[in-house]
Amino acid sequence: QSVLTQPPSVSGAPGQRVTISCTGSSSNIGAGFAVHWYQQLPGTAPKLLIYDNTNRPSGVPDRFSGSKSGTSASLAISGLQAEHEADYYCQSYDGSLSVYVFGTGTKVTVL
Amino acid sequence: EVQLVESGGGLVQPGGSLRLSCAASGFSINNYAMAWVRQAPGKGLEWVSNISGSGSSSYYADSVKGRFTISRDTFENTVYLQMNSLRAEDTAVYYCARRYGSGSPHFDYWGQGTLVTVSS
């Protein structure tokens, strides 16, 4: 059972900006643990997209951005393209459960 | 180039055992904690286990504690997941991942995954 909640789906037209929320609690995001984001294209392994709330690994374009506030975090995708159709997961650490926790996942659809 | 290659998945009956392997290249597992993360069909990601860079500590999700054992061979640069007393709910793609950072670690490299199906 995931302790980080994400919307099941978000959609947007090509070129638009979409955001995905990740809601946690005082034992994970709210406790100061960083939030990381992964992109999973259909039939492939997850790929790190954003780490430590706002940082992009080398090779990830700046159309992807992350933010964190209180017990929540967000991933924004600007200039939406067909290649961005994928599942996106947030991840953090839960200090009370002592486990790594993932979000419920969000499917992004380009209209 | 960092690469993680899993193997050992397959079809197993409930109550059976399976050992997964994760061969790492491009870095030494001595320097990083390594993890297993699984994904049931059509479901989200679930952290299963990880082993410290020194190999002295290992951690497990409650759902597998007492049934799964993570280990490693530094000579072979390979991480293993021994899975015993398998249940239908263990059916999933199992990914090996490198853990990076301290305090609030993330998983910076992932393997392609290996499918484990528990069914009679």
Interface residues (C-beta under 8 A of the other chain):
Chain A: S2 G32 F33 A34 H36 Y38 T44 A45 P46 K47 L48 Y51 D52 P57 Y89 Q91 S92 Y93 S98 V99 Y100 V101 F102 G103 T104 G105
Chain B: A35 V37 G44 L45 E46 W47 N50 Y59 A61 D62 Y95 Y100 G101 G103 S104 P105 H106 F107 D108 Y109 W110 G111 Q112 G113
